[in-house]
Amino acid sequence: MAGGGFLLIIVAFAFLYFVLVRPQKRRQLQQQRLLDEIRVGDEIVTAGGLLGEIREVHDDEVLVRIAPDLDVRVARRAIAGITPREDEEDAGELEPAPEPEESGPTPGT
């Protein structure tokens, strides 16, 4: 019976690893990859909800323009995401299908 209890503990640790630890590591790697990919000119959103354009990139912080002639220093780790540019959003939209042209009166009308 002592072996069954030990096996239960092993299964519980494995469950916790796959449910808690692995997804957290994946999120951390994804966030680090995002922070490594930021460039001058990217539109970003911070963890506090500020939207702006990156003007300068330094080791631990970035300079973000949040309004005309208003730049703020933001810690890199406070960047929550990169927002798509307006021209990229427009390119992804499908054009509406053209209306079929009528070629005269339809039979039976």
DAQUIJO-V393790 format. One record per residue. N is the residue number from 1. OMEGA is omega as a letter, one per 30 degrees, with the letter a starting at -180 (* if undefined). BURIAL is + if it has 24 or more other C-alpha atoms within 12 Angstrom, else -. D_FIRST is the distance of its C-alpha to the first C-alpha in whole Angstrom. Layout:
n=[N	N]
omega=[OMEGA	OMEGA]
burial=[BURIAL	BURIAL]
d_first=[D_FIRST	D_FIRST]
This chain:
n=[1	2	3	4	5	6	7	8	9	10	11	12	13	14	15	16	17	18	19	20	21	22	23	24	25	26	27	28	29	30	31	32	33	34	35	36	37	38	39	40	41	42	43	44	45	46	47	48	49	50	51	52	53	54	55	56	57	58	59	60	61	62	63	64	65	66	67	68	69	70	71	72	73	74	75	76	77	78	79	80	81	82	83	84	85	86	87	88	89	90	91	92	93	94	95	96	97	98	99	100	101	102	103	104	105	106	107	108	109]
omega=[a	l	l	l	l	l	l	l	l	l	l	l	l	l	l	l	a	a	a	a	a	l	l	l	l	l	l	l	l	l	l	l	l	a	l	a	a	a	l	l	l	l	a	l	a	l	l	l	l	l	l	a	a	l	l	l	l	a	a	a	l	l	a	l	a	l	l	l	l	l	l	l	a	l	a	a	l	l	a	a	l	a	l	l	a	a	l	l	a	a	a	a	l	l	l	l	a	l	l	a	l	a	l	a	l	a	l	l	*]
burial=[-	-	-	-	-	-	-	-	-	-	-	-	-	-	-	-	-	-	-	-	-	-	-	-	-	-	-	-	-	-	-	-	-	-	+	-	-	+	-	-	-	+	+	+	+	+	-	-	-	+	+	+	+	+	+	-	-	-	-	-	-	+	+	+	+	-	-	-	-	-	-	-	+	+	-	+	+	+	+	+	+	+	+	-	-	-	-	-	-	-	-	-	-	-	-	-	-	-	-	-	-	-	-	-	-	-	-	-	-]
d_first=[0	4	5	5	7	9	10	11	13	15	16	17	19	20	21	23	25	26	27	29	30	31	33	35	35	37	39	40	41	43	45	46	47	49	51	52	54	56	59	63	64	60	60	57	55	54	51	53	55	58	60	62	63	62	65	64	60	59	56	54	57	59	62	62	65	65	68	72	72	69	66	63	61	57	54	53	49	51	52	50	51	54	57	58	62	64	66	63	62	65	65	61	63	65	68	69	70	74	75	77	81	83	85	88	88	85	86	86	87]
